[in-house]
Amino acid sequence: MENNEKPAKTEQANAEIIEKIQPIENKTAVHTALLTEKIAPTTTENSEPKIQYADFEKVDLRVSTVLSAEKVEGSEKLLKLRIRCGKDEERTLMAGIAKYYSPEELKDKKIIIVYNLAPRKLKGIESQGMLLAAEDEEQRVALLTVDKFVSEGATIH
């Protein structure tokens, strides 16, 4: 009886895998690979997709200092920050943190930014990077910062 149960369980497991990957465009190749155990799924029901180490290496994180911050007209969420991210380099960042931080709280604060993010316009203003912040399940937001003095432009490893 045990031998009869194994194929049924395998077929059921394969069917569950196929259902999970329905949104994938090239279904036939993926189904075939999964069913023949050539590839393993990179996520499970309770996990987020994983990135490769090489992808993470592409992200350039740096310490920066907020020089000024101001509310953005027509937006309840956005603040426009002017930051120094190196000895002679200043940038403008747009950040959706106006509900959590006042412009005055941010002045002279050391923050962590994604330095090599492609520029993007928000409310007509070009954002030249992204600050990093944590948000918990109760929607509390905290900026990522450093706990000791390091120079502006210092890289995060």
C-alpha positions in Angstrom: 0.0 0.0 0.0 2.9 2.3 0.8 4.1 2.0 -2.8 0.7 3.1 -4.1 0.7 6.2 -1.9 4.0 7.6 -3.1 3.0 8.2 -6.7 -0.2 9.9 -5.6 1.7 12.1 -3.2 4.2 13.0 -5.9 1.5 13.8 -8.4 -0.2 16.0 -5.8 3.1 17.8 -4.9 3.8 18.4 -8.6 0.2 19.7 -9.1 0.7 22.1 -6.2 4.0 23.4 -7.7 2.4 23.9 -11.1 -0.5 25.9 -9.5 2.0 28.2 -7.7 3.9 29.1 -10.9 0.9 29.7 -13.2 1.8 33.5 -13.5 5.2 32.6 -15.1 5.1 33.4 -18.8 7.1 30.4 -20.1 5.0 27.8 -18.3 5.9 24.8 -20.4 9.7 25.0 -19.9 9.3 25.7 -16.2 6.8 22.9 -15.6 9.0 20.5 -17.4 12.1 21.5 -15.4 10.2 21.3 -12.1 8.7 18.0 -12.9 12.0 16.5 -13.9 13.7 18.1 -10.9 16.1 20.1 -13.0 15.4 23.2 -11.0 14.0 23.9 -7.5 11.6 26.7 -6.7 13.4 29.7 -5.1 10.5 30.5 -2.9 8.0 28.8 -0.6 4.6 29.9 0.4 5.9 31.6 3.5 9.1 33.3 2.1 10.0 36.2 -0.1 11.9 35.7 -3.4 15.6 35.5 -2.9 18.2 37.6 -4.8 21.6 36.4 -5.8 24.7 37.7 -4.0 25.9 39.3 -7.3 22.7 41.3 -7.4 23.2 42.6 -3.9 26.8 43.6 -4.8 25.4 46.1 -7.3 23.8 48.2 -4.6 26.0 51.1 -3.5 24.9 52.1 0.0 26.5 55.3 1.5 26.4 57.4 4.6 25.0 60.9 3.9 24.1 64.0 6.0 20.8 65.8 5.6 21.6 69.5 4.9 18.0 70.6 4.6 14.5 69.2 4.3 11.2 70.7 3.2 7.6 69.7 2.6 6.6 69.2 -1.1 3.7 71.2 -2.2 0.7 69.1 -3.1 1.9 66.0 -1.2 1.2 64.8 2.3 3.8 62.1 2.2 6.9 63.6 0.4 9.8 65.6 1.8 12.5 67.1 -0.4 15.9 66.5 1.2 19.2 68.1 0.2 22.0 65.8 1.3 25.8 65.7 1.3 26.9 62.2 0.2 30.6 62.9 -0.1 33.2 65.6 0.5 32.2 67.7 -2.5 28.9 66.1 -3.6 25.3 67.2 -2.8 22.1 65.6 -4.0 18.4 66.0 -3.8 16.3 63.1 -2.5 12.6 62.7 -2.4 11.3 60.7 0.6 7.9 59.5 1.6 8.4 60.2 5.3 6.5 63.4 5.9 4.0 61.6 8.2 6.8 60.3 10.4 9.5 63.1 10.4 9.3 66.9 10.4 11.9 68.7 8.2 13.5 70.1 11.4 14.1 66.6 12.8 16.1 65.6 9.8 18.5 68.5 9.6 22.1 67.3 10.2 20.9 63.6 10.6 23.2 60.9 9.2 21.2 58.6 6.9 22.0 55.7 4.7 21.2 56.1 1.0 21.1 54.0 -2.1 23.7 56.0 -4.0 23.6 54.3 -7.4 19.8 54.2 -7.9 18.7 55.6 -11.2 17.2 59.1 -10.9 13.4 59.4 -10.8 11.0 62.3 -10.9 8.4 62.7 -8.1 6.1 65.6 -8.2 8.3 67.1 -10.9 11.4 67.0 -8.7 14.3 64.6 -9.6 15.3 62.3 -6.8 18.9 61.2 -7.0 18.9 58.2 -4.7 16.8 56.7 -1.9 17.1 56.8 1.8 16.7 53.6 3.8 14.1 53.3 6.6 12.5 50.4 8.5 8.8 50.0 9.0 7.2 47.6 11.4 3.8 45.9 11.4 2.4 48.8 13.4 3.6 51.3 10.7 6.3 52.9 12.9 9.1 54.2 10.7 12.7 54.7 11.6 15.5 55.9 9.4 18.6 53.7 9.1 21.7 55.5 10.4 25.1 54.8 11.8 25.9 54.5 15.5 29.4 56.1 15.4 30.9 58.9 13.4 31.9 58.1 9.8 32.5 60.5 7.0 29.9 61.4 4.5 30.2 59.1 1.5 31.4 56.2 3.6 30.3 52.9 1.9 28.2 50.3 3.7 29.5 46.7 3.4 
